Amino acid sequence: MKKTKVQHAYFQSKFNRDLVERFEIQESIIGFDHSDFRARIKHELSYLGLEPNELASKCYISSNRMYYLMQAGKQFLPNEIASIKKVLGM
């Protein structure tokens, strides 16, 4: 038995040693605090010395979309959240 951080247990047997189900747990967008996430992004960008357009290119988000997310207060999409978190190491 192998335990993970999220308290799921995986069992392997001699028959299915190589067949372990792989899945990805995605964070729910319900109740997600977009303004807090935006503030954390700004903090990380200032710490790393990056501009929002540089982050946009690394995350494969258009510069216009990144501007609207950061300045106009638009809501982040789940794939944008995941991409930004991955690039900034959040």
Phi and psi in degrees as a GROMACS rama.xvg file:
@    title "Ramachandran Plot"
@    xaxis  label "Phi"
@    yaxis  label "Psi"
@TYPE xy
-123.887  119.863  LYS-2
-97.7324  147.691  LYS-3
-117.159  178.732  THR-4
-64.1389  -28.1307  LYS-5
-93.4258  15.4869  VAL-6
61.9956  35.9218  GLN-7
-101.866  145.116  HIS-8
-110.885  135.916  ALA-9
-116.306  130.763  TYR-10
-111.556  135.86  PHE-11
-121.437  145.316  GLN-12
-122.581  176.982  SER-13
-68.0829  -25.1546  LYS-14
-80.4463  -36.6942  PHE-15
-119.038  41.9472  ASN-16
-57.8567  -38.1548  ARG-17
-90.9927  -10.7918  ASP-18
-99.9538  85.0285  LEU-19
-111.055  125.158  VAL-20
-65.404  131.454  GLU-21
-112.379  133.803  ARG-22
-148.234  164.616  PHE-23
-119.241  130.687  GLU-24
-90.8548  122.154  ILE-25
-104.664  140.914  GLN-26
-70.865  138.188  GLU-27
-73.712  141.249  SER-28
-85.0532  -13.6142  ILE-29
-69.2839  124.356  ILE-30
78.2748  8.84236  GLY-31
-70.9161  131.059  PHE-32
-89.1458  95.7124  ASP-33
-66.1247  -38.569  HIS-34
-68.083  -37.5668  SER-35
-66.2201  -41.8361  ASP-36
-62.8846  -41.327  PHE-37
-61.0264  -43.0378  ARG-38
-65.0118  -39.7314  ALA-39
-64.9184  -38.1098  ARG-40
-63.137  -46.3541  ILE-41
-60.5769  -40.1381  LYS-42
-63.7692  -46.212  HIS-43
-64.5458  -39.4753  GLU-44
-63.6427  -41.8944  LEU-45
-67.8916  -36.8383  SER-46
-65.4322  -41.4453  TYR-47
-84.78  -13.5124  LEU-48
75.1934  31.6272  GLY-49
-102.975  154.47  LEU-50
-97.8253  154.209  GLU-51
-56.8171  -35.262  PRO-52
-69.2015  -29.7053  ASN-53
-68.1271  -41.1997  GLU-54
-62.5146  -41.199  LEU-55
-58.8198  -44.2993  ALA-56
-67.6881  -35.5  SER-57
-71.1314  -27.6209  LYS-58
-96.0514  0.596756  CYS-59
58.4868  43.3374  TYR-60
-116.248  139.683  ILE-61
-65.865  153.451  SER-62
-62.371  -37.9426  SER-63
-64.1563  -43.628  ASN-64
-63.3069  -42.2826  ARG-65
-63.7302  -38.7791  MET-66
-60.8407  -46.708  TYR-67
-63.9096  -36.0602  TYR-68
-67.621  -42.3383  LEU-69
-86.2193  -35.3803  MET-70
-103.306  -42.7307  GLN-71
-88.2982  -6.13199  ALA-72
78.0683  23.042  GLY-73
-66.4642  159.841  LYS-74
-87.3083  143.264  GLN-75
-76.5322  144.587  PHE-76
-87.1785  155.444  LEU-77
-56.0224  -39.6862  PRO-78
-69.5177  -31.1163  ASN-79
-69.4662  -40.4692  GLU-80
-60.3436  -48.2605  ILE-81
-62.5944  -42.8141  ALA-82
-65.725  -43.822  SER-83
-66.2078  -42.9486  ILE-84
-61.3678  -38.3698  LYS-85
-68.1566  -43.774  LYS-86
-68.3562  -41.7103  VAL-87
-87.4601  -5.75524  LEU-88
69.3177  38.0318  GLY-89
